[in-house]
């Protein structure tokens, strides 16, 4: 065996690494190391069949079936990995550092390509993430928590802050969900807990404890994911900022985020989400909202939905916070982000920060 092997503790020492997950597409979707590229040796059906043979016949029969199944695919697998090699050094892994990653590395090694195999595979990575997250008692960084009614621009502000070099925990991005019954519209399937945990840990390990970190005042459950208790405590005890904006700006931003272009699928998703909250509004209001949706009157639909459902719900939630709230006008997001930057640099000297 000429190819190199590394343990999970050395994974981040590989410069310019390109992570290659050779597990089946279903396994990859269930959870992977963030940034990985899926180059599966087997389909989900092939993997299931091999597993059945392993249990019902013998390990030897399963290995033979695996070899016969993957052999015709070797040229395509190698070609894909050759493409990925142009981006950096390949680190190949499977579920637990078993036969699949060994076989893939052997293919490349026979061609004298320099590649790395990750010992322990995805299982070792998952164990590391769970151990590390379980060891946290709280963030060392000062935490600035953004509050605000739906559509004020909290997520946009966070992205602008991140682009300017500030530390941000984008929990909605980690969950791939905006945190409400309408939260998955236009985003695809929400991430599961494994994927959320991985993205959270990857973000945490890059934080500088001497600098503030911004986050949104999310509920503990975001889509299919739940944030750790210690992060919920940090959120409660952080510096709280209330971002405000006019209804006009809120509707405009929501339409840009949810409906950047006319999309029949997204319109259908909006209809499904409206049905999900039908019991919480009157029949008359529900019918009116359906009519606006059918007429493509998205601005009226959105504005009334905020008044009927989102705003009362969020104001009730906001009332549960006992901490003092610093208020920022978010109609001009550039100005609002500037004030947040000032707050980050003067976190210990809040008086007068928001003077006009």
C-alpha positions, 0 to 999 in steps of 0.5 A: 500500500503506497497511498498515505493514511491520516487520522481525523485529528490530522484532516485539517492539516492537509492544505488545499484538501478536496474531500471525496466521499465514496459512499452511496448517494443516500448515505451522503445525503444523510450526513457528510463532512461539509464541503465533500464531493460525492463519488459513489462506488455503489448506488443505494440499491447496490449497497443494500443488495450487497448488505443482504448478501453479506447477512444471508450468505457470507462476507466472501460472497458480498465482497465478490458481488461488490467487486463485480459491481464496481469493476465496470465503474472504475474508469468513470470513478477514476476520471471523476477523481482526476477532475477533482485532483485539479482542485487540490489533494484528494482525501478519500473516505467512506463510512468507517475507513473500510473496503470502499475507500481502500478500493478507491485509493487503490484505483488511484494508487495503481496510476501513481496518483498521490492521494490520502485515505481518511482512517475511520471515515465519516464515522470518525468525523461524526464522533469527533463532532459530537465529542467537541460539541458535547464539550462546549459550555458556552462561547468565549466570544461576546455574543450579539443577538439580532431580533426583529419581525419577519422581513426586517433583514436580519439574515441579510444583515448577518450576511453583510457582516460576514462579507465584511469580515465579522464573525457570524453564526448563520444558524438558518444557513446551517439548518437550511431553513428559515425557522417557520412554517414557511421557512423551507420555501425555495430552499429545498429539504431542510438539513438533518441534525447530523448536517447541522451539527457538522456545520455548527462545529466547522463554524465554531472551530474558526471563531476568534474568542477575542472578537464578538460573534453575531447570531439571529434570535432563532428558536431552539428548533430550526426546521429539522435541527435543534441547537445545543442547550449551551448555545441557547443560553448564550443567545439568552444572555447576549447583547440584544439588538432589535432591528426594525423596518417599515412594512413596505421594506419588509414585504419588498425583502421577503418577496426578493428572498422567497420569490426572486422570480415567478416559480410555480413550484414555489407558489404551490409551496406557499399554498401548502404552507398557508394550509398548514396555518389555516386553523390559526386564522379565520376562514374569511382571511384564509380564503382572501389570502388564497385568492391573492396567491391565485392572482399572483398578488404576492405583495398583498398576500405577504403584507396581510400574512405578516399582520395576521400571523407572523407579527403577533407570533413574533411579538409574543416571543419577543415579550419573553426576553427580559434583557434590554434591547438596543433598537436599530432602524433597518430601512437602510440596511447599509446604515444598520450594518454600520451601527452593528459594526460600531457595536461590535467594536464598542461592545463594552461602551454602549452609551451613545452608540446609536446616536444620530 
